[in-house]
């Protein structure tokens, strides 16, 4: 009888813990808040955009050229900032910050938004679901203002 109760207790605990982890699959990305998207410690480089939860949907959303711009060529980076349910990053080309991009991911839904901007051309907004109009005003405003960090 005691063994049966222990087995039942362990089963219930495993079920509850599994459900808790499944509810917030993107919460691990919060560790990036305040850090730069590319960090180096000795010989080890970690990249925010290499996180599978970010890289996979980005590759589906962007052309290879846009993906390379966002993750490699635009190497001047702002720290990752959390605004409400969103993590937001802004990047630009070295010595040419009129060429810039911004990225946001909703930590609840996983929806991603990318803004690609070139000095005198209209901004291009891309979204995994919906459009830039779905972003909260403070997130969209931050993504549009490269001077705000």
C-alpha positions as a Markdown table, in Angstrom:
| # | Residue | x | y | z |
|---|---|---|---|---|
| 1 | Unk | 0.0 | 0.0 | 0.0 |
| 2 | Unk | 2.8 | 2.4 | 0.9 |
| 3 | Unk | 4.6 | 1.6 | -2.4 |
| 4 | Unk | 1.4 | 2.3 | -4.3 |
| 5 | Unk | 1.0 | 5.7 | -2.6 |
| 6 | Unk | 4.6 | 6.6 | -3.3 |
| 7 | Unk | 4.2 | 5.7 | -7.0 |
| 8 | Unk | 1.0 | 7.7 | -7.2 |
| 9 | Unk | 2.7 | 10.7 | -5.6 |
| 10 | Unk | 5.7 | 10.6 | -7.9 |
| 11 | Unk | 3.5 | 10.3 | -10.9 |
| 12 | Unk | 1.4 | 13.3 | -9.9 |
| 13 | Unk | 4.6 | 15.4 | -9.2 |
| 14 | Unk | 6.1 | 14.5 | -12.6 |
| 15 | Unk | 2.8 | 15.4 | -14.3 |
| 16 | Unk | 2.6 | 18.7 | -12.6 |
| 17 | Unk | 6.2 | 19.6 | -13.2 |
| 18 | Unk | 5.9 | 18.7 | -16.9 |
| 19 | Unk | 2.8 | 20.8 | -17.2 |
| 20 | Unk | 4.6 | 23.8 | -15.6 |
| 21 | Unk | 7.5 | 23.5 | -18.0 |
| 22 | Unk | 5.2 | 23.2 | -21.0 |
| 23 | Unk | 3.3 | 26.4 | -20.2 |
| 24 | Unk | 6.3 | 28.7 | -20.7 |
| 25 | Unk | 8.6 | 27.3 | -23.3 |
| 26 | Unk | 10.3 | 30.6 | -24.1 |
| 27 | Unk | 11.0 | 31.7 | -20.5 |
| 28 | Unk | 14.6 | 30.6 | -20.9 |
| 29 | Unk | 15.1 | 33.5 | -23.3 |
| 30 | Unk | 14.7 | 36.0 | -20.4 |
| 31 | Unk | 18.3 | 35.2 | -19.4 |
| 32 | Unk | 19.3 | 37.4 | -22.3 |
| 33 | Unk | 17.8 | 40.6 | -20.9 |
| 34 | Unk | 20.4 | 43.3 | -20.4 |
| 35 | Unk | 23.0 | 41.3 | -22.4 |
| 36 | Unk | 24.3 | 41.9 | -25.9 |
| 37 | Unk | 23.0 | 39.5 | -28.6 |
| 38 | Unk | 26.6 | 38.4 | -29.2 |
| 39 | Unk | 28.6 | 37.7 | -26.1 |
| 40 | Unk | 32.2 | 36.4 | -25.9 |
| 41 | Unk | 33.8 | 34.9 | -22.8 |
| 42 | Unk | 37.3 | 33.7 | -23.7 |
| 43 | Unk | 37.0 | 31.5 | -26.7 |
| 44 | Unk | 33.3 | 30.9 | -26.2 |
| 45 | Unk | 30.8 | 33.0 | -28.2 |
| 46 | Unk | 27.1 | 32.8 | -27.5 |
| 47 | Unk | 24.5 | 34.3 | -29.8 |
| 48 | Unk | 21.0 | 35.3 | -29.1 |
| 49 | Unk | 19.9 | 34.8 | -32.7 |
| 50 | Unk | 21.3 | 31.2 | -32.6 |
| 51 | Unk | 18.8 | 30.2 | -29.9 |
| 52 | Unk | 16.6 | 27.5 | -31.6 |
| 53 | Unk | 13.4 | 29.3 | -30.5 |
| 54 | Unk | 14.6 | 32.4 | -32.4 |
| 55 | Unk | 16.7 | 31.0 | -35.3 |
| 56 | Unk | 14.1 | 28.5 | -36.6 |
| 57 | Unk | 11.2 | 31.0 | -37.0 |
| 58 | Unk | 13.6 | 33.7 | -38.3 |
| 59 | Unk | 14.8 | 31.3 | -41.0 |
| 60 | Unk | 11.2 | 30.7 | -42.0 |
| 61 | Unk | 10.2 | 34.4 | -42.0 |
| 62 | Unk | 13.2 | 36.0 | -43.6 |
| 63 | Unk | 15.0 | 35.6 | -46.9 |
| 64 | Unk | 18.6 | 34.3 | -46.5 |
| 65 | Unk | 19.9 | 37.8 | -47.4 |
| 66 | Unk | 17.7 | 39.5 | -44.7 |
| 67 | Unk | 18.6 | 36.8 | -42.2 |
| 68 | Unk | 22.4 | 37.4 | -42.8 |
| 69 | Unk | 21.9 | 41.2 | -42.5 |
| 70 | Unk | 20.0 | 40.9 | -39.2 |
| 71 | Unk | 22.3 | 38.3 | -37.6 |
| 72 | Unk | 25.8 | 38.9 | -39.1 |
| 73 | Unk | 26.2 | 42.1 | -41.1 |
| 74 | Unk | 24.4 | 44.4 | -38.7 |
| 75 | Unk | 27.0 | 43.8 | -36.0 |
| 76 | Unk | 26.5 | 47.0 | -33.9 |
| 77 | Unk | 24.0 | 45.8 | -31.3 |
| 78 | Unk | 21.9 | 47.2 | -28.4 |
| 79 | Unk | 21.4 | 45.0 | -25.3 |
| 80 | Unk | 18.4 | 42.8 | -25.3 |
| 81 | Unk | 15.6 | 44.7 | -23.6 |
| 82 | Unk | 12.4 | 43.3 | -22.2 |
| 83 | Unk | 9.3 | 45.4 | -22.7 |
| 84 | Unk | 6.2 | 43.7 | -21.3 |
| 85 | Unk | 6.0 | 40.3 | -22.8 |
| 86 | Unk | 8.5 | 41.1 | -25.5 |
| 87 | Unk | 12.3 | 40.8 | -25.9 |
| 88 | Unk | 13.6 | 43.4 | -28.3 |
| 89 | Unk | 17.0 | 43.9 | -30.0 |
| 90 | Unk | 18.2 | 46.6 | -32.4 |
| 91 | Unk | 21.2 | 46.2 | -34.7 |
| 92 | Unk | 22.8 | 48.2 | -37.4 |
| 93 | Unk | 25.8 | 48.2 | -39.8 |
| 94 | Unk | 29.1 | 49.5 | -38.4 |
| 95 | Unk | 29.6 | 53.2 | -39.3 |
| 96 | Unk | 26.4 | 53.1 | -41.2 |
| 97 | Unk | 23.6 | 53.1 | -38.7 |
| 98 | Unk | 21.1 | 54.4 | -41.2 |
| 99 | Unk | 21.0 | 50.8 | -42.2 |
| 100 | Unk | 19.3 | 49.1 | -39.3 |
| 101 | Unk | 17.0 | 46.4 | -38.1 |
| 102 | Unk | 15.0 | 45.6 | -35.0 |
| 103 | Unk | 13.7 | 42.2 | -33.8 |
| 104 | Unk | 11.0 | 41.4 | -31.2 |
| 105 | Unk | 9.7 | 38.1 | -29.9 |
| 106 | Unk | 6.6 | 37.7 | -27.8 |
| 107 | Unk | 7.6 | 35.4 | -24.9 |
| 108 | Unk | 4.0 | 34.3 | -24.5 |
| 109 | Unk | 3.0 | 33.4 | -28.1 |
| 110 | Unk | 6.4 | 33.1 | -29.8 |
| 111 | Unk | 5.4 | 35.5 | -32.5 |
| 112 | Unk | 8.3 | 37.4 | -34.0 |
| 113 | Unk | 8.5 | 40.8 | -35.6 |
| 114 | Unk | 11.3 | 42.2 | -37.7 |
| 115 | Unk | 11.8 | 45.8 | -38.9 |
| 116 | Unk | 14.3 | 46.4 | -41.7 |
| 117 | Unk | 15.1 | 50.0 | -42.3 |
| 118 | Unk | 17.3 | 51.8 | -44.9 |
| 119 | Unk | 17.7 | 55.6 | -44.6 |
| 120 | Unk | 15.4 | 56.9 | -47.2 |
| 121 | Unk | 13.3 | 53.9 | -48.1 |
| 122 | Unk | 10.1 | 52.9 | -46.2 |
| 123 | Unk | 10.6 | 50.5 | -43.4 |
| 124 | Unk | 9.8 | 46.9 | -44.1 |
| 125 | Unk | 8.0 | 45.0 | -41.4 |
| 126 | Unk | 7.8 | 41.2 | -41.3 |
| 127 | Unk | 5.9 | 39.2 | -38.8 |
| 128 | Unk | 5.5 | 35.4 | -38.2 |
| 129 | Unk | 1.8 | 36.1 | -37.4 |
| 130 | Unk | -0.2 | 39.3 | -37.9 |
| 131 | Unk | 1.5 | 42.6 | -38.6 |
| 132 | Unk | 3.4 | 45.4 | -36.9 |
| 133 | Unk | 0.0 | 46.9 | -36.0 |
| 134 | Unk | -0.4 | 44.1 | -33.5 |
| 135 | Unk | 2.6 | 45.3 | -31.5 |
| 136 | Unk | 2.1 | 47.3 | -28.3 |
| 137 | Unk | 2.9 | 51.0 | -29.0 |
| 138 | Unk | 5.9 | 51.0 | -26.6 |
| 139 | Unk | 7.5 | 48.0 | -28.3 |
| 140 | Unk | 6.8 | 49.4 | -31.8 |
| 141 | Unk | 8.1 | 52.8 | -30.8 |
| 142 | Unk | 11.3 | 51.4 | -29.4 |
| 143 | Unk | 11.9 | 49.3 | -32.5 |
| 144 | Unk | 11.5 | 52.4 | -34.7 |
| 145 | Unk | 13.9 | 54.6 | -32.7 |
| 146 | Unk | 17.4 | 53.4 | -33.0 |
| 147 | Unk | 18.7 | 56.2 | -30.7 |
| 148 | Unk | 16.7 | 54.8 | -27.8 |
| 149 | Unk | 18.6 | 51.9 | -26.1 |
